[in-house]
């Protein structure tokens, strides 16, 4: 199972003064003035069961860069000879809808595209890897050039593949069902509170005039 996505617009910001590492009783110091050195996208395919990452950098995202990533993975073993390889993706424009699924299956008949629900890309495990990349590679974003950004990303990916283990999900299907039930109860309570209160009181009949 492959979890894939793009981390877009990673900028090369050359700080006007060097970033100072943290020291005793002192936090890291990052100069707020910088020169822009451009931006690139980092595309990654994460093997969920083996914690292996296949990544590549591209000037931009799109169908072609994403299919290049697919080619990079699917031409290697064990994926090339596997009966089925599931590709879990979100609904980004590079791999959205039935057209993307058909395009993948046409190029690699043993590849099956699975989309996460809309606004639920957090379910895709590659997003966890991107969070690690953001904290350990991109931040505090002090690069002299895009080449340095790419070199740092690829070096981290290589090291990650040597040491990483699969993520252990703590959110189970039972947890999901419980969450959905709680949401439904909350929404029902909200709907009930918005309904006008019924009035069972009947006004007393006026006494007939004497």
Backbone as JSON Lines, residues from 0, in Angstrom:
{"i":0,"aa":"X","n":[0.84,-1.19,0.0],"ca":[0.0,0.0,0.0],"c":[0.88,1.24,0.0]}
{"i":1,"aa":"X","n":[0.62,2.13,-0.96],"ca":[1.4,3.35,-1.11],"c":[0.53,4.55,-0.76]}
{"i":2,"aa":"X","n":[1.05,5.41,0.08],"ca":[0.39,6.66,0.43],"c":[1.19,7.79,-0.22]}
{"i":3,"aa":"X","n":[0.54,8.57,-1.08],"ca":[1.29,9.55,-1.89],"c":[0.63,10.92,-1.86]}
{"i":4,"aa":"X","n":[1.48,11.93,-1.98],"ca":[0.99,13.31,-2.08],"c":[2.16,14.23,-2.42]}
{"i":5,"aa":"X","n":[1.85,15.53,-2.52],"ca":[2.88,16.53,-2.8],"c":[2.95,17.54,-1.66]}
{"i":6,"aa":"X","n":[4.15,17.91,-1.3],"ca":[4.36,19.02,-0.36],"c":[4.77,20.21,-1.22]}
{"i":7,"aa":"X","n":[3.88,21.15,-1.38],"ca":[4.05,22.22,-2.37],"c":[4.78,23.43,-1.79]}
{"i":8,"aa":"X","n":[5.33,24.2,-2.7],"ca":[5.89,25.52,-2.4],"c":[6.85,25.54,-1.2]}
{"i":9,"aa":"X","n":[7.87,24.7,-1.28],"ca":[8.94,24.75,-0.28],"c":[9.93,25.81,-0.74]}
{"i":10,"aa":"X","n":[10.02,26.89,-0.02],"ca":[10.81,28.04,-0.46],"c":[12.26,27.94,0.01]}
{"i":11,"aa":"X","n":[13.12,28.58,-0.76],"ca":[14.51,28.77,-0.34],"c":[14.64,30.21,0.14]}
{"i":12,"aa":"X","n":[14.71,30.38,1.43],"ca":[14.82,31.71,2.02],"c":[16.23,31.89,2.57]}
{"i":13,"aa":"X","n":[16.95,32.77,1.96],"ca":[18.32,33.05,2.4],"c":[18.28,34.19,3.42]}
{"i":14,"aa":"X","n":[18.51,33.88,4.67],"ca":[18.44,34.88,5.73],"c":[19.57,35.89,5.59]}
{"i":15,"aa":"X","n":[19.25,37.13,5.89],"ca":[20.26,38.19,5.78],"c":[21.35,38.05,6.83]}
{"i":16,"aa":"X","n":[21.04,37.37,7.93],"ca":[22.02,37.07,8.96],"c":[21.9,35.59,9.32]}
{"i":17,"aa":"X","n":[23.0,34.94,9.63],"ca":[22.96,33.49,9.88],"c":[22.03,33.13,11.04]}
{"i":18,"aa":"X","n":[21.39,31.98,10.9],"ca":[20.56,31.45,11.98],"c":[21.46,30.96,13.11]}
{"i":19,"aa":"X","n":[21.15,31.37,14.34],"ca":[21.95,30.99,15.49],"c":[21.29,29.82,16.21]}
{"i":20,"aa":"X","n":[22.02,28.74,16.44],"ca":[21.43,27.56,17.09],"c":[21.08,27.87,18.55]}
{"i":21,"aa":"X","n":[20.2,27.09,19.14],"ca":[19.86,27.31,20.55],"c":[21.05,27.0,21.45]}
{"i":22,"aa":"X","n":[21.09,27.69,22.55],"ca":[22.15,27.47,23.53],"c":[21.57,27.43,24.92]}
{"i":23,"aa":"X","n":[22.43,27.48,25.89],"ca":[21.97,27.44,27.28],"c":[21.15,28.69,27.6]}
{"i":24,"aa":"X","n":[19.9,28.47,28.0],"ca":[18.98,29.57,28.33],"c":[18.74,30.5,27.15]}
{"i":25,"aa":"X","n":[18.85,29.96,25.93],"ca":[18.65,30.8,24.75],"c":[17.99,29.97,23.65]}
{"i":26,"aa":"X","n":[16.94,30.5,23.09],"ca":[16.25,29.81,22.01],"c":[16.96,30.06,20.68]}
{"i":27,"aa":"X","n":[16.62,29.27,19.67],"ca":[17.17,29.49,18.34],"c":[16.78,30.89,17.86]}
{"i":28,"aa":"X","n":[17.71,31.53,17.18],"ca":[17.45,32.88,16.67],"c":[17.47,32.85,15.15]}
{"i":29,"aa":"X","n":[16.35,33.26,14.56],"ca":[16.2,33.27,13.1],"c":[15.89,34.69,12.66]}
{"i":30,"aa":"X","n":[16.72,35.23,11.79],"ca":[16.51,36.59,11.31],"c":[15.26,36.66,10.44]}
{"i":31,"aa":"X","n":[14.46,37.7,10.63],"ca":[13.19,37.78,9.89],"c":[13.37,38.37,8.49]}
{"i":32,"aa":"X","n":[14.53,38.92,8.19],"ca":[14.79,39.45,6.85],"c":[15.44,38.36,5.99]}
{"i":33,"aa":"X","n":[14.93,38.18,4.79],"ca":[15.49,37.14,3.92],"c":[15.28,37.51,2.46]}
{"i":34,"aa":"X","n":[16.05,36.87,1.61],"ca":[15.9,37.01,0.16],"c":[15.27,35.74,-0.38]}
{"i":35,"aa":"X","n":[14.34,35.9,-1.29],"ca":[13.65,34.75,-1.86],"c":[14.52,34.08,-2.92]}
{"i":36,"aa":"X","n":[14.61,32.76,-2.82],"ca":[15.4,32.01,-3.79],"c":[14.58,31.05,-4.63]}
{"i":37,"aa":"X","n":[13.26,31.29,-4.67],"ca":[12.39,30.41,-5.45],"c":[11.74,29.35,-4.58]}
{"i":38,"aa":"X","n":[11.0,28.46,-5.21],"ca":[10.28,27.41,-4.49],"c":[10.21,26.15,-5.35]}
{"i":39,"aa":"X","n":[10.07,25.03,-4.7],"ca":[9.9,23.76,-5.4],"c":[8.88,22.9,-4.67]}
{"i":40,"aa":"X","n":[8.49,21.81,-5.29],"ca":[7.56,20.85,-4.68],"c":[8.3,19.55,-4.41]}
{"i":41,"aa":"X","n":[7.95,18.93,-3.3],"ca":[8.51,17.63,-2.94],"c":[7.4,16.6,-3.01]}
{"i":42,"aa":"X","n":[7.51,15.67,-3.95],"ca":[6.52,14.61,-4.11],"c":[7.04,13.35,-3.44]}
{"i":43,"aa":"X","n":[6.18,12.69,-2.69],"ca":[6.63,11.51,-1.96],"c":[5.58,10.41,-2.01]}
{"i":44,"aa":"X","n":[6.06,9.18,-2.13],"ca":[5.22,7.98,-2.04],"c":[5.74,7.17,-0.86]}
{"i":45,"aa":"X","n":[4.87,6.9,0.09],"ca":[5.25,6.25,1.34],"c":[4.66,4.84,1.39]}
{"i":46,"aa":"X","n":[5.53,3.83,1.49],"ca":[5.1,2.45,1.64],"c":[4.65,2.24,3.08]}
{"i":47,"aa":"X","n":[3.36,2.1,3.28],"ca":[2.78,2.07,4.62],"c":[3.31,0.91,5.46]}
{"i":48,"aa":"X","n":[3.51,-0.23,4.85],"ca":[3.89,-1.43,5.61],"c":[5.39,-1.55,5.84]}
{"i":49,"aa":"X","n":[6.19,-0.88,5.03],"ca":[7.65,-1.02,5.16],"c":[8.35,0.29,5.52]}
{"i":50,"aa":"X","n":[7.58,1.37,5.7],"ca":[8.14,2.67,6.09],"c":[9.24,3.12,5.13]}
{"i":51,"aa":"X","n":[9.02,2.89,3.86],"ca":[9.99,3.28,2.84],"c":[9.42,4.43,2.03]}
{"i":52,"aa":"X","n":[10.25,5.44,1.79],"ca":[9.81,6.64,1.08],"c":[10.51,6.72,-0.27]}
{"i":53,"aa":"X","n":[9.72,7.03,-1.29],"ca":[10.25,7.33,-2.62],"c":[9.9,8.79,-2.9]}
{"i":54,"aa":"X","n":[10.89,9.63,-3.04],"ca":[10.62,11.04,-3.22],"c":[11.34,11.63,-4.41]}
{"i":55,"aa":"X","n":[10.85,12.76,-4.85],"ca":[11.48,13.49,-5.94],"c":[11.05,14.95,-5.84]}
{"i":56,"aa":"X","n":[11.9,15.83,-6.31],"ca":[11.61,17.26,-6.31],"c":[11.24,17.7,-7.72]}
{"i":57,"aa":"X","n":[10.36,18.67,-7.8],"ca":[9.89,19.16,-9.09],"c":[9.64,20.66,-8.98]}
{"i":58,"aa":"X","n":[9.85,21.41,-10.08],"ca":[9.57,22.84,-10.03],"c":[8.11,23.15,-9.74]}
{"i":59,"aa":"X","n":[7.21,22.24,-10.09],"ca":[5.79,22.45,-9.86],"c":[5.09,21.11,-9.73]}
{"i":60,"aa":"X","n":[3.84,21.16,-9.28],"ca":[3.03,19.95,-9.2],"c":[2.16,19.84,-10.45]}
{"i":61,"aa":"X","n":[1.5,18.7,-10.59],"ca":[0.65,18.49,-11.75],"c":[0.58,17.02,-12.09]}
{"i":62,"aa":"X","n":[-0.15,16.72,-13.15],"ca":[-0.33,15.33,-13.55],"c":[1.0,14.69,-13.94]}
{"i":63,"aa":"X","n":[1.79,15.4,-14.74],"ca":[3.06,14.82,-15.21],"c":[4.03,14.54,-14.07]}
{"i":64,"aa":"X","n":[4.29,15.5,-13.16],"ca":[5.19,15.18,-12.04],"c":[4.67,14.04,-11.17]}
{"i":65,"aa":"X","n":[3.35,13.97,-10.97],"ca":[2.82,12.88,-10.15],"c":[3.0,11.54,-10.84]}
{"i":66,"aa":"X","n":[2.75,11.48,-12.14],"ca":[2.92,10.22,-12.86],"c":[4.4,9.83,-12.93]}
{"i":67,"aa":"X","n":[5.29,10.81,-12.9],"ca":[6.73,10.5,-12.82],"c":[7.04,9.8,-11.5]}
{"i":68,"aa":"X","n":[6.39,10.26,-10.43],"ca":[6.56,9.6,-9.12],"c":[6.02,8.18,-9.17]}
{"i":69,"aa":"X","n":[4.86,8.0,-9.78],"ca":[4.28,6.66,-9.92],"c":[5.24,5.75,-10.68]}
{"i":70,"aa":"X","n":[5.79,6.27,-11.77],"ca":[6.74,5.5,-12.58],"c":[7.95,5.11,-11.75]}
{"i":71,"aa":"X","n":[8.43,6.03,-10.93],"ca":[9.59,5.77,-10.08],"c":[9.35,4.59,-9.14]}
{"i":72,"aa":"X","n":[8.13,4.49,-8.63],"ca":[7.8,3.42,-7.68],"c":[7.45,2.12,-8.38]}
{"i":73,"aa":"X","n":[6.57,2.2,-9.37],"ca":[5.98,1.0,-9.95],"c":[6.93,0.23,-10.86]}
{"i":74,"aa":"X","n":[8.05,0.81,-11.21],"ca":[9.03,0.08,-12.02],"c":[10.04,-0.65,-11.14]}
{"i":75,"aa":"X","n":[9.88,-0.55,-9.82],"ca":[10.76,-1.25,-8.89],"c":[10.02,-2.43,-8.25]}
{"i":76,"aa":"X","n":[10.8,-3.39,-7.8],"ca":[10.23,-4.5,-7.03],"c":[10.11,-4.09,-5.56]}
{"i":77,"aa":"X","n":[9.11,-4.59,-4.87],"ca":[8.17,-5.65,-5.25],"c":[6.93,-5.16,-5.97]}
{"i":78,"aa":"X","n":[6.86,-3.85,-6.27],"ca":[5.64,-3.27,-6.8],"c":[5.39,-3.67,-8.26]}
{"i":79,"aa":"X","n":[6.45,-3.81,-9.04],"ca":[6.28,-4.12,-10.46],"c":[5.59,-5.46,-10.68]}
{"i":80,"aa":"X","n":[5.88,-6.43,-9.83],"ca":[5.32,-7.78,-10.01],"c":[4.2,-8.09,-9.02]}
{"i":81,"aa":"X","n":[3.81,-7.13,-8.21],"ca":[2.74,-7.36,-7.23],"c":[1.4,-7.54,-7.93]}
{"i":82,"aa":"X","n":[0.53,-8.33,-7.33],"ca":[-0.81,-8.52,-7.9],"c":[-1.59,-7.22,-7.91]}
{"i":83,"aa":"X","n":[-1.56,-6.51,-6.78],"ca":[-2.21,-5.21,-6.69],"c":[-1.38,-4.29,-5.8]}
{"i":84,"aa":"X","n":[-1.33,-3.04,-6.18],"ca":[-0.68,-2.01,-5.38],"c":[-1.68,-0.88,-5.2]}
{"i":85,"aa":"X","n":[-2.1,-0.66,-3.97],"ca":[-3.07,0.4,-3.7],"c":[-2.34,1.73,-3.51]}
{"i":86,"aa":"X","n":[-2.82,2.75,-4.22],"ca":[-2.29,4.11,-4.09],"c":[-3.34,4.96,-3.38]}
{"i":87,"aa":"X","n":[-3.05,5.35,-2.15],"ca":[-3.97,6.18,-1.38],"c":[-3.59,7.64,-1.58]}
{"i":88,"aa":"X","n":[-4.52,8.42,-2.1],"ca":[-4.25,9.83,-2.39],"c":[-5.44,10.67,-1.93]}
{"i":89,"aa":"X","n":[-5.21,11.98,-1.81],"ca":[-6.32,12.88,-1.5],"c":[-6.94,13.36,-2.81]}
{"i":90,"aa":"X","n":[-7.69,14.44,-2.74],"ca":[-8.4,14.92,-3.92],"c":[-7.73,16.13,-4.55]}
{"i":91,"aa":"X","n":[-6.4,16.19,-4.46],"ca":[-5.66,17.24,-5.12],"c":[-5.77,17.15,-6.64]}
{"i":92,"aa":"X","n":[-5.54,18.26,-7.31],"ca":[-5.76,18.33,-8.76],"c":[-4.86,17.39,-9.55]}
{"i":93,"aa":"X","n":[-3.74,16.98,-9.0],"ca":[-2.82,16.09,-9.72],"c":[-3.35,14.67,-9.84]}
{"i":94,"aa":"X","n":[-4.28,14.3,-8.96],"ca":[-4.76,12.92,-8.93],"c":[-6.2,12.86,-8.47]}
{"i":95,"aa":"X","n":[-7.02,13.72,-9.03],"ca":[-8.41,13.84,-8.6],"c":[-9.35,13.03,-9.49]}
{"i":96,"aa":"X","n":[-10.27,12.33,-8.86],"ca":[-11.39,11.73,-9.56],"c":[-11.1,10.48,-10.37]}
{"i":97,"aa":"X","n":[-12.12,10.08,-11.11],"ca":[-12.06,8.84,-11.88],"c":[-11.02,8.92,-12.99]}
{"i":98,"aa":"X","n":[-10.84,10.1,-13.58],"ca":[-9.87,10.25,-14.65],"c":[-8.47,9.88,-14.17]}
{"i":99,"aa":"X","n":[-8.13,10.29,-12.96],"ca":[-6.81,9.97,-12.4],"c":[-6.68,8.48,-12.13]}
{"i":100,"aa":"X","n":[-7.75,7.88,-11.61],"ca":[-7.73,6.44,-11.34],"c":[-7.58,5.64,-12.64]}
{"i":101,"aa":"X","n":[-8.29,6.07,-13.68],"ca":[-8.19,5.39,-14.98],"c":[-6.8,5.57,-15.58]}
{"i":102,"aa":"X","n":[-6.25,6.76,-15.43],"ca":[-4.91,7.03,-15.97],"c":[-3.87,6.14,-15.29]}
{"i":103,"aa":"X","n":[-3.99,5.97,-13.99],"ca":[-3.06,5.11,-13.26],"c":[-3.21,3.66,-13.69]}
{"i":104,"aa":"X","n":[-4.45,3.18,-13.77],"ca":[-4.68,1.78,-14.14],"c":[-4.26,1.48,-15.57]}
{"i":105,"aa":"X","n":[-4.4,2.46,-16.45],"ca":[-3.99,2.26,-17.84],"c":[-2.48,2.11,-17.94]}
{"i":106,"aa":"X","n":[-1.76,2.91,-17.15],"ca":[-0.29,2.84,-17.2],"c":[0.22,1.62,-16.46]}
{"i":107,"aa":"X","n":[-0.38,1.32,-15.32],"ca":[0.04,0.16,-14.51],"c":[-1.22,-0.61,-14.1]}
{"i":108,"aa":"X","n":[-1.57,-1.67,-14.81],"ca":[-2.82,-2.4,-14.54],"c":[-2.94,-2.95,-13.13]}
{"i":109,"aa":"X","n":[-1.82,-3.16,-12.45],"ca":[-1.89,-3.7,-11.08],"c":[-1.99,-2.6,-10.03]}
{"i":110,"aa":"X","n":[-2.09,-1.35,-10.45],"ca":[-2.2,-0.23,-9.51],"c":[-3.66,0.18,-9.36]}
{"i":111,"aa":"X","n":[-4.08,0.38,-8.12],"ca":[-5.46,0.76,-7.81],"c":[-5.43,2.05,-6.99]}
{"i":112,"aa":"X","n":[-6.1,3.09,-7.48],"ca":[-6.11,4.37,-6.77],"c":[-7.3,4.42,-5.81]}
{"i":113,"aa":"X","n":[-7.03,4.84,-4.59],"ca":[-8.06,5.0,-3.57],"c":[-7.99,6.43,-3.05]}
{"i":114,"aa":"X","n":[-9.12,7.15,-3.1],"ca":[-9.15,8.54,-2.64],"c":[-9.66,8.62,-1.2]}
{"i":115,"aa":"X","n":[-9.04,9.47,-0.42],"ca":[-9.56,9.77,0.91],"c":[-10.81,10.63,0.75]}
{"i":116,"aa":"X","n":[-11.68,10.68,1.76],"ca":[-12.84,11.58,1.68],"c":[-12.39,13.03,1.52]}
{"i":117,"aa":"X","n":[-13.25,13.84,0.94],"ca":[-12.96,15.27,0.78],"c":[-12.72,15.9,2.16]}
{"i":118,"aa":"X","n":[-11.71,16.76,2.23],"ca":[-11.32,17.43,3.48],"c":[-10.83,16.45,4.54]}
{"i":119,"aa":"X","n":[-10.35,15.29,4.12],"ca":[-9.84,14.31,5.09],"c":[-8.48,13.78,4.66]}
{"i":120,"aa":"X","n":[-7.66,14.66,4.1],"ca":[-6.32,14.21,3.68],"c":[-5.46,13.81,4.86]}
{"i":121,"aa":"X","n":[-5.86,14.22,6.08],"ca":[-5.1,13.83,7.27],"c":[-5.12,12.32,7.48]}
{"i":122,"aa":"X","n":[-6.05,11.62,6.82],"ca":[-6.09,10.17,6.91],"c":[-4.96,9.51,6.14]}
{"i":123,"aa":"X","n":[-4.3,10.27,5.27],"ca":[-3.24,9.73,4.43],"c":[-1.92,9.76,5.2]}
{"i":124,"aa":"X","n":[-1.28,8.61,5.36],"ca":[-0.11,8.52,6.23],"c":[1.08,9.33,5.73]}
{"i":125,"aa":"X","n":[1.14,9.62,4.44],"ca":[2.26,10.42,3.95],"c":[2.25,11.81,4.58]}
{"i":126,"aa":"X","n":[1.08,12.27,5.03],"ca":[1.01,13.57,5.68],"c":[1.78,13.57,7.0]}
{"i":127,"aa":"X","n":[1.85,12.42,7.67],"ca":[2.66,12.32,8.88],"c":[4.13,12.49,8.53]}
{"i":128,"aa":"X","n":[4.54,11.84,7.43],"ca":[5.93,11.99,6.98],"c":[6.22,13.44,6.62]}
{"i":129,"aa":"X","n":[5.3,14.1,5.94],"ca":[5.5,15.51,5.58],"c":[5.62,16.39,6.83]}
{"i":130,"aa":"X","n":[4.9,16.04,7.88],"ca":[5.02,16.79,9.13],"c":[6.43,16.65,9.7]}
{"i":131,"aa":"X","n":[6.99,15.45,9.61],"ca":[8.36,15.23,10.06],"c":[9.34,16.03,9.21]}
{"i":132,"aa":"X","n":[9.12,16.03,7.9],"ca":[9.98,16.8,6.99],"c":[9.93,18.28,7.33]}
{"i":133,"aa":"X","n":[8.73,18.79,7.62],"ca":[8.59,20.21,7.94],"c":[9.4,20.57,9.18]}
{"i":134,"aa":"X","n":[9.36,19.72,10.2],"ca":[10.03,20.02,11.46],"c":[11.53,19.78,11.41]}
{"i":135,"aa":"X","n":[11.96,18.75,10.69],"ca":[13.36,18.36,10.74],"c":[14.19,18.86,9.55]}
{"i":136,"aa":"X","n":[13.52,19.24,8.46],"ca":[14.26,19.65,7.27],"c":[13.98,21.1,6.88]}
{"i":137,"aa":"X","n":[12.72,21.43,6.73],"ca":[12.35,22.74,6.19],"c":[12.54,23.85,7.22]}
{"i":138,"aa":"X","n":[12.08,23.64,8.44],"ca":[12.21,24.68,9.47],"c":[13.65,24.74,9.98]}
{"i":139,"aa":"X","n":[14.18,25.95,10.2],"ca":[13.54,27.26,10.11],"c":[13.64,27.9,8.72]}
{"i":140,"aa":"X","n":[13.88,27.13,7.7],"ca":[13.94,27.59,6.32],"c":[15.03,28.65,6.13]}
{"i":141,"aa":"X","n":[16.24,28.19,6.15],"ca":[17.4,29.05,5.92],"c":[18.28,28.35,4.89]}
{"i":142,"aa":"X","n":[17.96,28.56,3.61],"ca":[18.66,27.9,2.51],"c":[19.2,28.96,1.54]}
{"i":143,"aa":"X","n":[20.35,28.68,0.99],"ca":[20.95,29.62,0.05],"c":[20.42,29.46,-1.36]}
{"i":144,"aa":"X","n":[19.86,28.28,-1.68],"ca":[19.38,28.03,-3.05],"c":[18.43,26.84,-3.04]}
{"i":145,"aa":"X","n":[17.73,26.67,-4.16],"ca":[16.85,25.51,-4.31],"c":[17.64,24.21,-4.36]}
{"i":146,"aa":"X","n":[18.85,24.27,-4.89],"ca":[19.7,23.07,-4.91],"c":[19.97,22.59,-3.49]}
{"i":147,"aa":"X","n":[20.19,23.53,-2.58],"ca":[20.43,23.15,-1.19],"c":[19.17,22.55,-0.57]}
{"i":148,"aa":"X","n":[18.01,23.09,-0.91],"ca":[16.75,22.53,-0.42],"c":[16.6,21.09,-0.89]}
{"i":149,"aa":"X","n":[16.83,20.86,-2.18],"ca":[16.67,19.51,-2.74],"c":[17.68,18.55,-2.12]}
{"i":150,"aa":"X","n":[18.93,18.99,-1.98],"ca":[19.95,18.12,-1.39],"c":[19.57,17.72,0.04]}
{"i":151,"aa":"X","n":[19.06,18.68,0.8],"ca":[18.68,18.41,2.19],"c":[17.5,17.42,2.25]}
{"i":152,"aa":"X","n":[16.53,17.61,1.36],"ca":[15.38,16.72,1.34],"c":[15.77,15.29,0.98]}
{"i":153,"aa":"X","n":[16.58,15.14,-0.05],"ca":[16.97,13.8,-0.5],"c":[17.87,13.12,0.54]}
{"i":154,"aa":"X","n":[18.75,13.9,1.18],"ca":[19.61,13.32,2.21],"c":[18.78,12.84,3.4]}
{"i":155,"aa":"X","n":[17.78,13.63,3.78],"ca":[16.92,13.21,4.89],"c":[16.12,11.97,4.52]}
{"i":156,"aa":"X","n":[15.62,11.94,3.29],"ca":[14.86,10.77,2.83],"c":[15.72,9.51,2.88]}
{"i":157,"aa":"X","n":[16.96,9.63,2.45],"ca":[17.87,8.47,2.47],"c":[18.09,7.99,3.9]}
{"i":158,"aa":"X","n":[18.32,8.92,4.81],"ca":[18.53,8.56,6.21],"c":[17.26,7.99,6.82]}
{"i":159,"aa":"X","n":[16.13,8.55,6.49],"ca":[14.86,8.07,7.02],"c":[14.62,6.62,6.62]}
{"i":160,"aa":"X","n":[14.91,6.29,5.38],"ca":[14.7,4.93,4.9],"c":[15.6,3.91,5.6]}
{"i":161,"aa":"X","n":[16.7,4.38,6.15],"ca":[17.61,3.49,6.86],"c":[17.15,3.21,8.3]}
{"i":162,"aa":"X","n":[16.37,4.09,8.87],"ca":[16.08,4.0,10.3],"c":[14.6,3.92,10.67]}
{"i":163,"aa":"X","n":[13.71,4.29,9.77],"ca":[12.3,4.44,10.14],"c":[11.59,3.1,10.3]}
{"i":164,"aa":"X","n":[10.51,3.14,11.06],"ca":[9.61,2.01,11.22],"c":[8.2,2.47,10.85]}
{"i":165,"aa":"X","n":[7.32,1.54,10.5],"ca":[5.95,1.94,10.13],"c":[5.26,2.69,11.26]}
{"i":166,"aa":"X","n":[4.41,3.63,10.88],"ca":[3.61,4.34,11.86],"c":[2.59,3.39,12.48]}
{"i":167,"aa":"X","n":[2.38,3.54,13.78],"ca":[1.4,2.72,14.48],"c":[0.15,3.56,14.71]}
{"i":168,"aa":"X","n":[-0.89,3.25,13.94],"ca":[-2.13,4.0,14.07],"c":[-2.78,3.69,15.42]}
{"i":169,"aa":"X","n":[-3.24,4.72,16.11],"ca":[-3.97,4.55,17.35],"c":[-5.47,4.79,17.15]}
{"i":170,"aa":"X","n":[-5.82,5.32,15.99],"ca":[-7.21,5.63,15.69],"c":[-7.79,4.45,14.92]}
{"i":171,"aa":"X","n":[-8.59,3.62,15.6],"ca":[-9.1,2.38,15.03],"c":[-10.47,2.61,14.38]}
{"i":172,"aa":"X","n":[-10.96,1.64,13.59],"ca":[-12.33,1.76,13.05],"c":[-13.38,1.94,14.14]}
{"i":173,"aa":"X","n":[-13.17,1.29,15.28],"ca":[-14.12,1.46,16.39],"c":[-14.1,2.89,16.9]}
{"i":174,"aa":"X","n":[-12.9,3.5,16.94],"ca":[-12.81,4.9,17.35],"c":[-13.55,5.8,16.36]}
{"i":175,"aa":"X","n":[-13.43,5.49,15.07],"ca":[-14.12,6.27,14.05],"c":[-15.63,6.17,14.21]}
{"i":176,"aa":"X","n":[-16.13,4.96,14.42],"ca":[-17.57,4.78,14.61],"c":[-18.06,5.53,15.84]}
{"i":177,"aa":"X","n":[-17.27,5.51,16.9],"ca":[-17.64,6.23,18.12],"c":[-17.66,7.73,17.87]}
{"i":178,"aa":"X","n":[-16.67,8.23,17.12],"ca":[-16.61,9.65,16.8],"c":[-17.82,10.07,15.97]}
{"i":179,"aa":"X","n":[-18.16,9.28,14.96],"ca":[-19.3,9.62,14.11],"c":[-20.6,9.61,14.92]}
{"i":180,"aa":"X","n":[-20.72,8.66,15.84],"ca":[-21.92,8.6,16.69],"c":[-22.02,9.83,17.58]}
{"i":181,"aa":"X","n":[-20.9,10.27,18.13],"ca":[-20.91,11.46,18.98],"c":[-21.25,12.71,18.18]}
{"i":182,"aa":"X","n":[-20.73,12.78,16.94],"ca":[-21.05,13.92,16.07],"c":[-22.55,13.94,15.76]}
{"i":183,"aa":"X","n":[-23.1,12.76,15.46],"ca":[-24.53,12.68,15.16],"c":[-25.37,13.1,16.36]}
{"i":184,"aa":"X","n":[-24.97,12.67,17.57],"ca":[-25.72,13.06,18.76],"c":[-25.64,14.57,18.98]}
{"i":185,"aa":"X","n":[-24.46,15.14,18.74],"ca":[-24.29,16.58,18.92],"c":[-25.14,17.35,17.92]}
{"i":186,"aa":"X","n":[-25.13,16.91,16.65],"ca":[-25.91,17.6,15.63],"c":[-27.41,17.48,15.9]}
{"i":187,"aa":"X","n":[-27.83,16.31,16.38],"ca":[-29.24,16.14,16.72],"c":[-29.64,17.06,17.87]}
{"i":188,"aa":"X","n":[-28.75,17.21,18.83],"ca":[-29.03,18.12,19.95],"c":[-29.13,19.55,19.46]}
{"i":189,"aa":"X","n":[-28.25,19.93,18.51],"ca":[-28.31,21.28,17.95],"c":[-29.61,21.5,17.2]}
{"i":190,"aa":"X","n":[-30.04,20.51,16.43],"ca":[-31.29,20.64,15.68],"c":[-32.48,20.78,16.62]}
{"i":191,"aa":"X","n":[-32.46,20.01,17.7],"ca":[-33.57,20.08,18.66],"c":[-33.63,21.43,19.35]}
{"i":192,"aa":"X","n":[-32.45,22.0,19.62],"ca":[-32.43,23.29,20.33],"c":[-32.9,24.43,19.45]}
{"i":193,"aa":"X","n":[-32.84,24.24,18.12],"ca":[-33.25,25.3,17.2],"c":[-34.74,25.24,16.87]}
{"i":194,"aa":"X","n":[-35.41,24.18,17.24],"ca":[-36.84,24.07,16.98],"c":[-37.62,24.92,17.97]}
{"i":195,"aa":"X","n":[-38.67,25.62,17.49],"ca":[-39.47,26.44,18.42],"c":[-40.17,25.56,19.44]}
{"i":196,"aa":"X","n":[-40.21,26.05,20.64],"ca":[-40.84,25.28,21.72],"c":[-42.34,25.22,21.51]}
{"i":197,"aa":"X","n":[-42.91,24.04,21.68],"ca":[-44.36,23.88,21.53],"c":[-45.07,24.4,22.77]}
{"i":198,"aa":"X","n":[-46.24,24.91,22.57],"ca":[-47.02,25.47,23.7],"c":[-48.3,24.66,23.88]}
{"i":199,"aa":"X","n":[-48.37,23.94,24.98],"ca":[-49.54,23.12,25.26],"c":[-50.61,23.87,26.06]}
{"i":200,"aa":"X","n":[-50.25,25.09,26.5],"ca":[-51.18,25.83,27.36],"c":[-52.33,26.38,26.53]}
{"i":201,"aa":"X","n":[-53.53,26.13,26.92],"ca":[-54.71,26.65,26.26],"c":[-55.25,27.82,27.07]}
{"i":202,"aa":"X","n":[-55.46,28.96,26.43],"ca":[-55.97,30.11,27.18],"c":[-57.34,29.81,27.76]}
{"i":203,"aa":"X","n":[-57.55,30.27,28.95],"ca":[-58.84,30.04,29.62],"c":[-59.96,30.77,28.88]}
{"i":204,"aa":"X","n":[-61.09,30.12,28.76],"ca":[-62.23,30.74,28.07],"c":[-62.75,31.91,28.9]}
{"i":205,"aa":"X","n":[-63.09,32.95,28.2],"ca":[-63.62,34.12,28.89],"c":[-65.02,33.82,29.39]}
{"i":206,"aa":"X","n":[-65.28,34.26,30.58],"ca":[-66.63,34.09,31.12],"c":[-67.62,34.88,30.28]}
{"i":207,"aa":"X","n":[-68.74,34.31,30.05],"ca":[-69.76,35.02,29.28],"c":[-70.22,36.25,30.06]}
{"i":208,"aa":"X","n":[-70.48,37.28,29.31],"ca":[-70.93,38.51,29.95],"c":[-72.26,38.28,30.65]}
{"i":209,"aa":"X","n":[-72.38,38.79,31.81],"ca":[-73.62,38.64,32.57],"c":[-74.75,39.38,31.86]}
